[in-house]
Amino acid sequence: MTDTATPGPGAAVTVGLARELAPWRAEVAYTLDTVLTIAGYARRWQWADPGAVVDVYYGPAHRGAGTLVTIPWSGRAFDRAGEEEPTGWLLDEGLPVVAFAGETASPLVVINGCMRHATDAVFAAFWWLSGAREPHYPRDRVDNVSLSGSFLRTSELEGRPWVSLWAAALRERFEASGRPARRPGWGAGALALSHDVDYPEILRVIEWLRRPRDAAAIASEAAPFWGFDAWADLSETMGSASTFYFMARKGSLLRYAAGDPDAFYDVAAPRYRALTRHLLERGCEIGLHASFRSSEEPERFAREKARIEEVCGRTIIGNRQHYWRLYPDAPHETLAHLAEAGFVYDSSLAFERMPGFRRGVCHPFRPWHAGRRAAIDLVEIPPAWMDDHYDGRLPDTGITSPERHAAGLLGDVVASGGIVVLDYHVRGMNERFFPRWGKWLRGFLSEARPAELEGRTPGELAMLWREHEAALAARSSQDWKESP
């Protein structure tokens, strides 16, 4: 079914759902809206009644010839997705295919230009996007999710952006049928370099205790962790600018010892006021690095946002949680509170111990709110890796070649037309104390960065994504009749 009213890139595809899926219409619509937005298509929704002509069919019964994409519903209840764990998988020409109990992981089949799935890819995508299983994973003392013993870890799929890769496969199928996709404003892919500002000024007594062999260097260097311009210089070599997330709440050693590890600097001090304005003059983005316990006291978000804005004299749109700490039992609650506080985007959904894509997606996306059964009005810009993932975390990850692993992540981003967001702490440009952070990244990007990845800031990516969403939404429609 072609969209004759609004032809051109991103024209609507017709999605038909079997009426048996009525109890989970919200979850299914969210999932396919997300996937097809990544693929670059508007949607026309309808129930797949007998005789209905659709482009994408999802339901228990087989559809006849002419349906471009058929996805079998496994009969699973979406509101119980957290009870499920995949049981098998295979790699189908670069696309991971996962199976849950009762399914067999099998390659996608294309017959006469029509794609047939053997497994319930919609349920799998929802399982990933919603983080359905995360409440069942163990957490460490600062509430970081551990994948130890999980399917994602044992299968080594925590690094793969499965949802984005599936969307790319659908895009390929639609474009082969003569329907060009709408691409987001960054072209074939984008790379953003971002930095958490949580320890920019050295506390020499602490470092003497940590690094007694470096006592002389600790005493002699005037500002060893003040790496702002060095990071901005690196971003400029990629044709972009760095993004710096500043903390608005000043911590202390006493609070740190009591389990409240906020930064020790006062962002309102003259030095930081001058710094933020200097970075803005260089074209850098400024965001909030929300305090450690802000997810438990969400009224902090508006106050902390306002304080950073007062310091830098500009409205800020982005946030990253300190320690990536979202509300442990329900991360979506933190994200909803951020939206209510006026943030356009967040960049906190990542794994502390593993590089990769926590929600299986390397594109911006709208997180799912389980309680509201709706997408949150916030763009998530998912980080791909941080500095210590390819340094101090290597014994945990089992990664033997950081270069090969990181290149694999970039390859998936290019293959799906996504984004890669890197999180490097400001102090990481000090090669004496952190020899594998800034130095390693500079060398890796100069040798292995794909030419297709253009430099952008997370804020630019979020705004481009909102434009992309709006353009597709303007072409989308739904024709839901009452279900039995």
C-alpha positions as CSV (number, residue, x, y, z in Angstrom):
1,M,0.0,0.0,0.0
2,T,1.6,3.2,-1.1
3,D,1.3,6.6,0.4
4,T,0.1,8.6,-2.6
5,A,-1.0,11.6,-0.6
6,T,2.5,12.3,0.8
7,P,5.1,10.6,-1.4
8,G,8.8,10.7,-0.9
9,P,11.2,9.7,1.8
10,G,9.6,8.4,5.0
11,A,6.1,7.9,3.5
12,A,3.8,5.8,5.7
13,V,3.8,2.1,5.8
14,T,0.6,0.4,6.9
15,V,0.9,-1.7,10.1
16,G,-1.8,-4.2,10.8
17,L,-2.2,-5.9,14.2
18,A,-4.3,-9.0,14.9
19,R,-7.2,-8.2,17.3
20,E,-5.8,-10.8,19.8
21,L,-3.2,-8.1,20.6
22,A,-5.7,-5.6,21.8
23,P,-4.7,-5.9,25.5
24,W,-1.2,-4.9,24.6
25,R,-1.9,-2.3,21.9
26,A,0.0,0.4,23.8
27,E,3.2,-1.8,24.2
28,V,3.1,-3.0,20.6
29,A,2.5,0.5,19.2
30,Y,5.3,1.9,21.2
31,T,7.7,-0.8,20.1
32,L,6.9,-0.6,16.3
33,D,6.7,3.2,16.5
34,T,10.2,3.2,17.9
35,V,11.6,0.7,15.4
36,L,9.9,2.3,12.4
37,T,11.0,5.8,13.4
38,I,14.6,4.5,13.5
39,A,14.0,2.8,10.1
40,G,12.7,6.2,8.8
41,Y,9.0,5.6,8.1
42,A,5.7,7.1,9.1
43,R,2.9,4.6,10.2
44,R,-0.7,4.0,9.4
45,W,-2.1,1.8,12.1
46,Q,-5.1,-0.5,11.8
47,W,-6.5,-3.9,12.9
48,A,-5.6,-6.6,10.4
49,D,-9.1,-7.8,9.7
50,P,-9.6,-10.4,7.1
51,G,-8.9,-9.0,3.7
52,A,-7.1,-6.0,5.0
53,V,-4.0,-5.1,2.9
54,V,-1.1,-4.1,5.1
55,D,2.7,-3.7,4.7
56,V,3.6,-5.0,8.1
57,Y,1.6,-7.7,9.9
58,Y,2.0,-8.8,13.5
59,G,-0.2,-11.5,14.8
60,P,-0.7,-15.3,15.3
61,A,-1.9,-16.2,11.9
62,H,0.1,-16.3,8.7
63,R,-0.7,-13.5,6.2
64,G,-0.9,-14.1,2.5
65,A,1.4,-13.0,-0.3
66,G,2.0,-9.2,-0.7
67,T,2.6,-8.4,3.0
68,L,6.1,-7.0,3.0
69,V,6.9,-8.0,6.6
70,T,5.2,-10.7,8.6
71,I,6.1,-11.1,12.3
72,P,4.5,-14.0,14.3
73,W,3.1,-13.2,17.7
74,S,4.3,-15.8,20.2
75,G,1.3,-15.4,22.5
76,R,3.4,-13.7,25.2
77,A,1.9,-11.1,27.5
78,F,3.8,-7.9,27.2
79,D,3.1,-6.8,30.8
80,R,4.9,-9.9,31.9
81,A,8.0,-9.4,29.8
82,G,10.2,-9.1,32.8
83,E,9.6,-12.7,33.6
84,E,11.2,-13.8,30.3
85,E,14.8,-14.4,29.3
86,P,15.9,-15.3,25.8
87,T,16.9,-19.0,25.4
88,G,18.8,-18.9,22.1
89,W,20.2,-16.8,19.3
90,L,22.0,-16.8,16.0
91,L,23.6,-14.2,13.8
92,D,21.9,-13.7,10.5
93,E,24.1,-11.7,8.2
94,G,25.1,-9.3,11.0
95,L,21.6,-9.2,12.6
96,P,21.3,-11.1,15.9
97,V,18.1,-13.1,16.0
98,V,16.9,-14.0,19.5
99,A,14.4,-16.7,20.6
100,F,12.4,-17.1,23.8
101,A,11.1,-20.3,25.2
102,G,9.1,-22.3,22.6
103,E,10.8,-20.5,19.7
104,T,13.8,-21.5,17.5
105,A,16.2,-18.9,16.5
106,S,16.1,-19.0,12.7
107,P,17.2,-16.6,9.9
108,L,14.8,-14.2,8.3
109,V,13.4,-15.5,5.0
110,V,12.7,-13.3,2.0
111,I,10.4,-14.7,-0.6
112,N,9.4,-12.6,-3.6
113,G,10.5,-9.5,-1.8
114,C,8.5,-10.3,1.3
115,M,10.3,-10.8,4.7
116,R,9.1,-13.6,7.0
117,H,10.2,-13.7,10.6
118,A,10.4,-17.0,12.4
119,T,10.5,-15.5,15.9
120,D,8.5,-12.8,17.7
121,A,10.8,-9.8,17.0
122,V,8.3,-7.3,18.4
123,F,8.3,-8.9,21.8
124,A,12.1,-9.1,21.7
125,A,12.4,-5.5,20.8
126,F,10.0,-4.4,23.6
127,W,12.0,-6.6,26.1
128,W,15.1,-4.7,25.1
129,L,13.7,-1.2,24.8
130,S,11.8,-1.3,28.1
131,G,14.6,-2.9,30.1
132,A,12.0,-5.4,31.2
133,R,14.5,-7.8,32.8
134,E,16.7,-5.2,34.5
135,P,14.8,-5.3,37.9
136,H,15.8,-8.9,38.2
137,Y,19.6,-8.3,37.7
138,P,21.9,-7.9,40.7
139,R,23.2,-4.4,41.5
140,D,26.3,-3.2,43.2
141,R,26.7,-0.8,46.2
142,V,25.9,2.3,44.0
143,D,23.0,0.5,42.2
144,N,24.8,-0.2,39.0
145,V,23.2,-3.1,37.1
146,S,25.3,-6.2,36.8
147,L,24.8,-8.6,33.8
148,S,26.6,-11.4,35.5
149,G,25.0,-14.7,34.5
150,S,22.4,-13.1,32.3
151,F,21.6,-14.1,28.7
152,L,23.0,-10.8,27.5
153,R,26.4,-11.4,29.1
154,T,26.7,-15.1,28.3
155,S,25.7,-14.5,24.7
156,E,27.9,-11.3,24.5
157,L,24.9,-9.5,23.1
158,E,25.1,-6.6,25.6
159,G,27.2,-4.7,23.1
160,R,25.0,-5.2,20.1
161,P,22.3,-2.6,19.2
162,W,19.8,-5.3,18.2
163,V,16.8,-2.9,17.9
164,S,18.7,-0.5,15.6
165,L,20.1,-3.4,13.5
166,W,16.6,-4.8,13.1
167,A,15.3,-1.4,12.1
168,A,18.0,-1.2,9.5
169,A,17.0,-4.6,8.1
170,L,13.4,-3.4,7.8
171,R,14.6,-0.2,6.1
172,E,16.5,-2.3,3.6
173,R,13.4,-4.3,2.8
174,F,11.2,-1.3,2.3
175,E,13.7,0.5,0.2
176,A,14.1,-2.6,-2.0
177,S,10.3,-2.3,-2.6
178,G,10.8,1.3,-3.8
179,R,10.1,3.2,-0.6
180,P,12.9,5.5,0.4
181,A,13.4,6.1,4.1
182,R,13.7,9.5,5.8
183,R,17.1,9.9,7.4
184,P,17.8,11.9,10.5
185,G,19.9,15.0,10.1
186,W,23.3,13.4,10.8
187,G,23.5,11.4,7.6
188,A,25.1,7.9,7.8
189,G,26.1,8.1,11.5
190,A,27.3,10.4,14.2
191,L,29.8,10.5,17.1
192,A,29.5,12.7,20.2
193,L,32.3,13.2,22.7
194,S,31.0,14.0,26.2
195,H,32.5,14.5,29.7
196,D,31.3,14.2,33.3
197,V,32.7,17.0,35.4
198,D,32.9,15.2,38.8
199,Y,36.6,15.5,39.9
200,P,38.2,18.4,37.9
201,E,40.4,19.6,40.8
202,I,42.8,17.2,42.5
203,L,42.6,16.6,46.3
204,R,46.2,16.1,46.9
205,V,45.9,14.3,50.3
206,I,43.6,11.7,48.8
207,E,45.8,11.2,45.7
208,W,48.9,10.8,47.9
209,L,47.1,8.0,49.6
210,R,45.9,6.5,46.4
211,R,49.1,6.9,44.4
212,P,52.1,7.1,46.8
213,R,54.5,6.4,43.9
214,D,53.3,9.5,42.1
215,A,53.8,11.8,45.1
216,A,56.2,14.1,43.4
217,A,53.9,14.6,40.3
218,I,50.9,15.1,42.6
219,A,52.8,17.9,44.4
220,S,54.3,19.6,41.3
221,E,51.4,19.7,38.8
222,A,49.3,22.9,39.3
223,A,46.0,21.6,37.8
224,P,46.5,18.0,36.7
225,F,42.8,17.1,36.2
226,W,41.8,20.4,34.5
227,G,41.4,18.9,31.0
228,F,38.6,21.0,29.6
229,D,40.5,22.6,26.7
230,A,42.3,19.4,25.8
231,W,39.0,17.6,25.3
232,A,37.6,20.5,23.4
233,D,40.6,20.4,21.1
234,L,40.1,16.7,20.4
235,S,36.4,17.3,19.6
236,E,37.4,20.0,17.2
237,T,39.5,17.6,15.2
238,M,36.3,15.7,14.5
239,G,34.5,18.8,13.3
240,S,32.4,19.0,16.5
241,A,32.5,20.3,20.1
242,S,32.6,18.6,23.4
243,T,29.7,18.4,25.9
244,F,30.4,19.0,29.6
245,Y,28.0,17.9,32.3
246,F,28.6,20.0,35.5
247,M,27.4,19.1,39.0
248,A,25.2,21.7,40.7
249,R,25.3,20.2,44.1
250,K,28.5,20.5,46.1
251,G,29.5,17.4,48.1
252,S,32.1,16.8,50.8
253,L,34.4,14.1,52.1
254,L,32.0,13.5,54.9
255,R,29.1,13.0,52.6
256,Y,31.2,10.9,50.3
257,A,32.2,8.6,53.2
258,A,28.5,8.3,54.2
259,G,27.6,7.0,50.7
260,D,26.6,10.3,49.0
261,P,29.5,10.8,46.5
262,D,28.8,14.1,44.9
263,A,31.6,16.3,43.5
264,F,33.6,18.6,45.8
265,Y,33.6,21.8,43.7
266,D,31.2,24.8,43.8
267,V,29.9,25.4,40.3
268,A,28.9,28.9,41.2
269,A,32.5,29.9,42.2
270,P,34.1,32.5,39.9
271,R,36.5,30.0,38.4
272,Y,33.6,27.9,37.1
273,R,31.5,30.8,36.0
274,A,34.4,31.9,33.8
275,L,35.0,28.3,32.6
276,T,31.5,27.6,31.5
277,R,31.4,30.9,29.5
278,H,34.8,30.0,28.0
279,L,33.5,26.6,26.9
280,L,30.4,28.1,25.4
281,E,32.5,30.6,23.4
282,R,34.3,27.6,22.0
283,G,31.0,26.1,20.9
284,C,30.8,23.4,23.5
285,E,27.5,22.2,25.1
286,I,26.9,22.5,28.8
287,G,24.6,20.1,30.6
288,L,23.7,18.9,34.1
289,H,25.5,16.0,35.9
290,A,22.6,15.4,38.3
291,S,23.5,14.6,41.9
292,F,23.9,11.0,43.1
293,R,20.6,10.8,45.1
294,S,18.5,13.0,42.8
295,S,16.6,10.0,41.5
296,E,15.3,9.6,45.1
297,E,14.6,13.3,45.5
298,P,13.4,14.3,42.1
299,E,12.6,17.9,43.2
300,R,16.4,18.4,42.9
301,F,16.3,18.3,39.1
302,A,14.6,21.7,38.6
303,R,16.8,23.3,41.3
304,E,20.0,21.8,39.9
305,K,19.1,22.7,36.3
306,A,18.3,26.3,37.3
307,R,21.7,26.6,39.1
308,I,23.7,25.5,36.1
309,E,21.7,27.9,33.9
310,E,22.4,30.8,36.3
311,V,26.1,30.0,36.2
312,C,26.5,29.7,32.5
313,G,23.8,32.2,31.5
314,R,22.1,29.9,29.1
315,T,19.2,27.4,29.0
316,I,20.4,23.8,29.2
317,I,18.6,20.9,27.7
318,G,20.6,17.8,28.6
319,N,21.4,15.7,31.7
320,R,23.5,12.7,32.7
321,Q,23.1,11.1,36.1
322,H,26.1,10.9,38.4
323,Y,27.3,7.3,38.3
324,W,24.6,6.8,35.6
325,R,22.4,6.3,38.7
326,L,18.7,6.2,37.7
327,Y,16.1,5.2,40.3
328,P,17.2,1.6,40.9
329,D,13.8,-0.3,40.8
330,A,12.2,1.9,38.1
331,P,14.7,3.8,35.9
332,H,11.7,5.2,33.9
333,E,10.6,7.2,37.0
334,T,13.8,9.2,37.0
335,L,13.5,9.8,33.2
336,A,9.9,11.0,33.7
337,H,10.9,13.4,36.4
338,L,13.7,14.8,34.1
339,A,11.1,15.4,31.4
340,E,8.9,17.2,34.0
341,A,11.8,19.4,35.0
342,G,12.2,20.7,31.5
343,F,15.0,18.6,30.1
344,V,14.9,17.7,26.3
345,Y,17.3,14.7,26.7
346,D,19.1,12.4,29.0
347,S,22.2,10.4,28.4
348,S,22.4,7.9,31.4
349,L,21.2,4.5,30.1
350,A,24.4,2.5,30.0
351,F,26.1,-0.3,31.9
352,E,28.7,0.6,34.4
353,R,30.8,-2.5,33.8
354,M,30.3,-3.2,30.1
355,P,30.6,-1.1,26.9
356,G,27.7,-1.4,24.6
357,F,24.0,-0.5,24.4
358,R,21.9,-1.1,27.5
359,R,18.6,-1.0,25.7
360,G,19.7,-2.6,22.5
361,V,19.6,0.6,20.5
362,C,22.2,3.0,19.2
363,H,19.7,5.7,18.1
364,P,18.0,8.3,20.2
365,F,14.7,7.0,21.4
366,R,11.8,7.7,23.8
367,P,12.0,5.5,26.9
368,W,9.0,3.5,28.0
369,H,7.1,4.2,31.2
370,A,5.6,0.9,32.5
371,G,3.2,2.6,34.9
372,R,1.8,5.0,32.4
373,R,2.0,2.5,29.5
374,A,3.3,5.3,27.3
375,A,6.5,6.8,26.0
376,I,8.2,9.5,28.1
377,D,8.5,12.9,26.6
378,L,12.3,12.8,26.8
379,V,14.8,11.8,24.2
380,E,17.4,9.2,25.5
381,I,20.8,9.6,23.9
382,P,22.4,6.3,24.9
383,P,26.1,6.2,25.8
384,A,28.2,3.5,24.1
385,W,31.2,3.4,26.4
386,M,33.1,5.3,29.0
387,D,36.8,5.7,29.6
388,D,37.3,2.9,32.2
389,H,35.4,0.3,30.1
390,Y,38.6,-0.1,28.0
391,D,41.0,0.2,30.9
392,G,40.2,-0.6,34.6
393,R,37.1,-2.6,33.7
394,L,38.9,-5.0,31.3
395,P,39.3,-7.8,34.0
396,D,35.5,-7.7,34.5
397,T,34.5,-7.6,30.8
398,G,37.0,-10.2,29.5
399,I,37.6,-8.0,26.5
400,T,41.1,-8.9,25.2
401,S,41.3,-6.3,22.4
402,P,39.7,-2.9,23.3
403,E,40.5,-1.7,19.8
404,R,38.7,-4.6,18.1
405,H,35.7,-4.4,20.5
406,A,35.3,-0.7,20.1
407,A,35.7,-0.9,16.3
408,G,32.9,-3.5,16.4
409,L,30.5,-1.1,18.2
410,L,31.3,1.6,15.6
411,G,30.7,-0.8,12.8
412,D,27.2,-1.6,14.1
413,V,26.5,2.1,14.4
414,V,27.5,2.7,10.8
415,A,25.5,-0.3,9.6
416,S,22.4,1.0,11.2
417,G,22.9,4.7,10.7
418,G,23.0,5.4,14.4
419,I,25.0,7.4,16.9
420,V,27.9,6.6,19.2
421,V,28.2,8.7,22.4
422,L,31.4,8.5,24.4
423,D,31.7,9.4,28.1
424,Y,35.2,10.5,29.2
425,H,35.8,12.2,32.5
426,V,37.5,15.5,32.4
427,R,40.5,14.3,34.4
428,G,41.2,11.6,31.8
429,M,43.5,13.8,29.7
430,N,46.2,13.5,32.4
431,E,48.4,10.8,30.9
432,R,50.5,10.2,34.0
433,F,47.5,9.2,36.1
434,F,45.2,7.9,33.3
435,P,47.5,6.7,30.5
436,R,44.8,4.7,28.7
437,W,41.9,7.2,28.7
438,G,42.4,10.3,26.6
439,K,45.6,9.1,25.0
440,W,44.1,5.8,23.9
441,L,40.9,7.4,22.6
442,R,42.9,10.0,20.6
443,G,44.9,7.3,19.0
444,F,42.0,5.0,18.4
445,L,39.8,7.6,16.8
446,S,42.6,8.8,14.5
447,E,43.1,5.3,13.2
448,A,39.7,3.5,13.5
449,R,37.0,6.2,13.3
450,P,34.8,5.4,10.3
451,A,34.7,8.4,7.9
452,E,30.8,8.1,7.9
453,L,30.6,9.2,11.5
454,E,30.3,12.9,11.7
455,G,30.9,14.9,14.9
456,R,27.9,16.1,16.8
457,T,27.0,17.1,20.3
458,P,24.3,15.1,22.2
459,G,22.1,18.2,22.3
460,E,22.3,18.5,18.5
461,L,21.4,14.9,18.1
462,A,18.4,15.2,20.4
463,M,17.1,18.2,18.5
464,L,17.7,16.5,15.1
465,W,15.8,13.5,16.4
466,R,12.9,15.5,17.5
467,E,12.7,17.0,14.0
468,H,12.9,13.5,12.6
469,E,10.1,12.3,14.9
470,A,7.9,15.3,14.1
471,A,8.3,14.9,10.3
472,L,7.2,11.2,10.5
473,A,4.4,11.8,13.0
474,A,2.9,14.4,10.6
475,R,2.5,11.6,8.0
476,S,1.3,9.0,10.5
477,S,-2.3,8.1,11.3
478,Q,-4.3,5.4,13.0
479,D,-7.6,3.7,12.3
480,W,-8.4,1.8,15.4
481,K,-11.9,0.4,15.6
482,E,-13.2,-1.0,18.8
483,S,-11.7,-4.4,19.5
484,P,-13.9,-7.3,20.7
